[in-house]
Amino acid sequence: MSTINIEHPLRVYNERNNKQITNDNDSEREETIKLFIDKLDSLPVVIFIHGLGGQISQFEPIIALLSQCSDIFGFELPGCGNSKPINKSINFYRLSKIENEKYKEMIDIINDLNWQDFNTNSISELLSSVIMQKFPNRKLIIIGHSMGTHISIKLINKLPKEKIEMFIMLSPPKIIKDDNIPNALPKDLATRTLLSIFNYFPKLFDFYRYFDRLNGLNGLPLKRAIYESDNIELKNPINFASSIVEHDNEQEEQEQEQEENDDNNIGNHKNTHHHYINSNNEDEHLLFRKLRQFRWNLDTNSSIFLRHLSGFQLCTEEELIECCSNIKDSLNSFRILIICGENDKLTPIGNSENIYNKLNDLNFKVKFKKLSNTNHSLFLDKPELTSAIILEFIDNIKELNINIPWVLKIKAKINGDKWGLKNEIKWQKIKSISSILINPTTKEISPLLGMKTLRETDENKIY
């Protein structure tokens, strides 16, 4: 199984500067650095677990931010992302470097796995073994998406109590009341029968997926994952660029004609042009999102997908409650976050609402965020908003020190940057809002006041 491991930036920073400090023979500074670097091991590791047919690159927006202030560790589930077997005839680029011998060994192991090894319990057991081997004494923040949320629930129940600092569920599937339902396969007989046939003949599933993608970027697979406004019709990407140029030329001709006929309507035709540009930008953004989701869909191995689907076991209410009880201080501080798109077609928002209501009724401190105009792929539809919600939620627990200002402060102390620290103290003493500003020459009173730039987390912030 392939993993991604991004070390805390202070570890990298220390390694880069350690040789210079040793040469300077500054024992006091060296001792200070050791103290802070040792403290990094008391900070939680952020763990990422993707969903069915997913891969770690789907978390890219939030990983890019959290990697600036924390240790990152992500799993590519067996057969997914960099963990999947590759057809030698296909030019496939791996997102991270893996030695050929190790890759071959990993693929041999995956090929030897039986269907039972792909059920959710087995997967969570595997992840638990890796975590306890790599981070036996570290606390964790777990972020799971879709099927990954249920793997995470079972994983947390296998880890030592209170090892988990926070649990973030993104677009979670439904929670069932008991374990009488063997797996998450659809209930209708026709679909279950069809999937059973595909399990025995994966090549048939390849043909099914091929015909399902005949409509390209306007096909059903993408509509299930990406939000698309009803008034946007995505053009064929091959002709997209040329169509923009053609329409721009037509627009320019219309504007010139309108200027010649009626100079008083300049404002109106400019507004029309701006509206058209905005429409094009929206089309381009949708095109980018669909192309990326399409790439992920193509990257999914049919046989592996069917094994994961067949083995996907929905969590029960009892497992969910046990999981949340194992999270540190989950009854006294907000340690559980649920995010879901209001337009989610794969895991409808009702699933998230039911989970939130259940936990809230049991007095767990849980936050629930609904994202409008958002489907299943949160980090494609609303990457900035989703990332901001997660960062703000983590930053609320100050003792975790998962934030960039703390990293910068430690860097200043490592460098012996006394001026930087003194300026921070001086900055904190400055009033948030200035007194009335008066021009010393003309004695004219300014209609504006000076305001100190504040972070959301500053104690003396003003709303």
KAVENPE-V336250 format. One line per field, one symbol per residue. ss: DSSP state (H for helix, E for strand, L for the rest). phi: phi as a letter, one per 20 degrees, with the letter a starting at -180 (. if undefined). A space follows every 50 residues. Layout:
ss: ???
phi: ???
This chain:
ss: LLEEEELLHHHHHHHHHHHHHHHHLLHHHHHHHHHHHHHHLLLLEEEEEL LLLLLHHHHHHHHHHHLLLLEEEEELLLLLHHHLLLLLLLLLLLLLLLLH HHHHHHHHHHHHLLHHHHLHHHHHHHHHHHHHHHLLLLLEEEEEELHHHH HHHHHHHHLLLLLEEEEEEELLLLLELLLLLLLLLLLLHHHHHHHHHHHH LHHHHHHHHHHHLLLHHHLHHHHLLLLLLLLLLLLLHHHHHHHHHHHHHH HHHHHHHHHHHLHHHHHHHHHHHHHHHHHHHHHHHHHHHHHHHHHHHHLL LHHHHHHHHHHLLLLEHHHHHHHHHLELLLLLLLLEEEEEELLLLLLLHH HHHHHHHHHHHLLLLEEEEEELLLLLLHHHHLHHHHHHHHHHHHHLLHHH LLLHHHHHHHHHHHLLLHHHHHHHHHHHHLLLELLLLELLLLLLELLLLL ELLLLLLLLLLLL
phi: .ecccdfggfffffffdffffffflefffffffgfffffffeefeeddce dfmeafffeggffgeffebbedbcddggndlfeefdfffdfddefcfcfg fffffffffffefefffefffffffffffffffecfdeecdddcdlgfff fffffgfeegfmfeebcdddlfffdefbefefbefgfffffffffffffe cgffffffffffdfemfdffgeffddfcffeddffgffefffffffffff ffffffffffebffdgfffffffffffffffffffffgfffffffffffe fgffgfffffefdffegfffffgffeeglfedcfcccccbefdfeecgfg fffffffffffemfecdcdddflcdfefedfcffffffffffffffefff leafgffffffffffmefffffffffffefffcfffecffeemfeffdde cffcefeffefcd
